Amino acid sequence: MGSVFSVPANVIPVLWCVSQIQYGRIDIETPRRRWDFEPLEAFATTIERCVDSEEMIVRKNVIELTTKGMFWANTIGAEMAVECLYNGRGELVSLEDKPSKIAKEIMLDKIRSRKDI
């Protein structure tokens, strides 16, 4: 039986990248080096949308949030997590129990409503 503190190893780099959003930047090299994780691939759809809407700038070794991106930082982080974990890359079957499905639907509704803005 797992606990909230024991997550699958392949989820750790996702959580690390999402946690870096609060600082306005994600160092691309750290997850590559520590976990053999490629953020530019894992979050490609979110990054592309954010670059197009001027919320992110992708530089050589860092993904940076713009001022507009910092305003949307929590939502961007949620979008990154949903893209990577719920599109089959994270294999988080345990998040599909009833309470988590409710939380997932709330988060997805928030993300979908943001796209209508």
N, C-alpha and C positions, 0 to 999 in steps of 0.2 A: 504494500500500500504506500502510495506516495504522499507527499505533503506539498503545501504551497511553495516550499523552498526547494523541492527536488523537481526540476523541470528537465525535459529531454535535452541532451547535449546540443542537438542541432537548433534548439530554440535560443540558447544563450547569446549567440551573436546578433540575432534579431532583436532581443531585448536590449542588448548593449547599444546597438545603433539607434533604436527608438529613444532610449534614455538620453542620448546625446543631443536630441532635438532641443531640449531645454537650454542648451548652451549656444544654440544657433549654428552649430556646425557638426558634421560627422567626419571624422578622420577616416579616410578610405583604407589606409594602409594597416591600421590596427586590426580590424577584423580579418583582413587578408592574412596577416602574419600570425595572429593568435589562433584563428579557427578555420583557416582556409575558406573563408566566406567572402563572397563577392557582392557588396552592397549595390553596385550599379546594375547587376543582373537581378538580384532578389527584389529590388524595389523599382524596377525599370518603369513600370506604368505610372506609379506615383511621381517619380522623379521627372518623367517626361511632361506630365500634366503640370507639375509645379514650375518647371522651367518655362513652359509655354505661358503660364499665367504670372510669370515674374515673381514667384515666391521662393525660388531656389536658383543658385548658380553652381554649376559643377566645374570645379577647377581640377588641376592635375591630381592632387592627393586629398581633396576635401570637397564635401558638399556643404555649401553655406546657405543659410536662410537669409533672404532679404528682409527689410523692415516689414513688408507685407507678409512674408513667410512667417516671421516671428508672431505676428498677430494670429495666424492660423496654425501655430506650432502644434498645439494639442491635437487638432484635427489631422494635420499632416502625419503626425506620429501614429495615430490610430489607423489612418489609411495605409501606411507602410506595414504595420503589423497585420492588418486584415489581408492585404495583398499577399504577403509572404506566408502567413500561417494558415489562412483559410483557402488558399488556392492550391493546396496540395503540397507545398514545400515543407511545411512544418510538421505534418502528420499528427496533428493534435486531436485525436479521436476523443480524448477525455474532456475536451471543451464542448462536446456536443450533448452533455447531459442537460436536463430541462432548465435549470437555473442559468446555465451558461448560454443556452440557446436564446433565452430572453435577453440577456445582456448583449449577446452578439447582434440580435435583431435591432435593439435600441441603437447600438453603435453604427450598424449599417444604415439605419434610417437617417441618423444624423449626417453621415457621409453623403448619402444620396441627396438629402435636402440641401447640402452645401453646394452640390454641383448645379442646382437650379438657380443659384444666385447670379 
